[in-house]
């Protein structure tokens, strides 16, 4: 075999290996992109599921404590949660076990078997906590920022904004039950004071972080921090003046529920903006 022929063979082998490695690289990048897209879809689902489970918790708390005027709203939200769960049952995920736990837990809760307000709160808090933990696990599994500085605030969304929304959700449920009965025990006021402080701390930290981010990255658009911060301040004032200052609150459950929901919606609006901005980047891997 001549040197020239041997050289040609070596060139053919090199090109073949090059094409093979290029194909493998493209395949891995495609798998990474599909994985990231799947995670984003799960985050969108968990955002909707968590918000509706929180509403279901607040409505069932009011109904179980005597305010039957909210029973139809409760049933409507229950049907929405059922739809989210049906979607979750068909999604492909690397967190199948955790998803199964949430789906199974809801299957035992949705019939409304528990007539004990305290256990109702406990079960809702548990399933929502698991949703939030799953959301953070999925969000951190792949780099949704893709190294872009304008998305560097995403950690704040998972670790401050969503937990703040959950503490506010617990305050909505507890406050709605207090307003429905027209009385609060010392233990309930201690718990509500704790929730008040957690909401104030985490939402304050979140707004501070996001304001600093927007100052450093004015190209990040969509946030209305002043409006959302004002809504949170109004809710905190409502808790303090209507529930913490007296054992016999005058506010009715429906009015309190509405005020609390406005504050939670303001926090989830930040989550929606973040997820929209991740979607608009068209994940490239």
Number of C-alpha atoms within 10 A of each C-alpha: 5 7 8 9 10 11 11 12 12 12 12 12 12 12 12 12 12 12 12 12 12 12 12 12 12 13 12 13 14 14 13 16 17 15 18 21 19 17 24 22 15 21 21 16 17 20 19 16 21 24 21 19 22 24 24 23 28 29 30 28 29 30 21 19 20 15 20 15 13 17 14 12 14 20 15 11 18 22 13 16 22 16 13 18 20 12 12 20 13 8 13 12 15 12 12 13 10 15 19 13 14 19 19 12 15 18 13 12 15 15 9 11 9 14 13 12 17 12 11 19 17 12 17 22 19 13 20 22 15 17 22 21 16 19 23 17 14 20 20 14 13 16 11 23 17 14 9 10 12 17 18 15 17 20 14 17 23 19 15 21 26 26 20 26 24 23 23 27 28 25 24 32 27 25 30 30 28 26 27 24 18 17 15 20 11 10 9 17 19 12 14 23 17 14 22 21 13 17 26 18 13 20 24 18 16 23 20 12 15 20 15 12 17 16 10 12 14 9 9 15 11 13 15 11 17 10 11 19 17 13 20 24 15 15 22 21 14 16 21 15 12 19 25 21 11 13 16 16 20 13 18 18 29 17 12 23 23 13 18 28 21 16 24 27 17 22 28 20 17 22 21 18 14 19 19 14 17 18 14 9 13 10 17 13 14
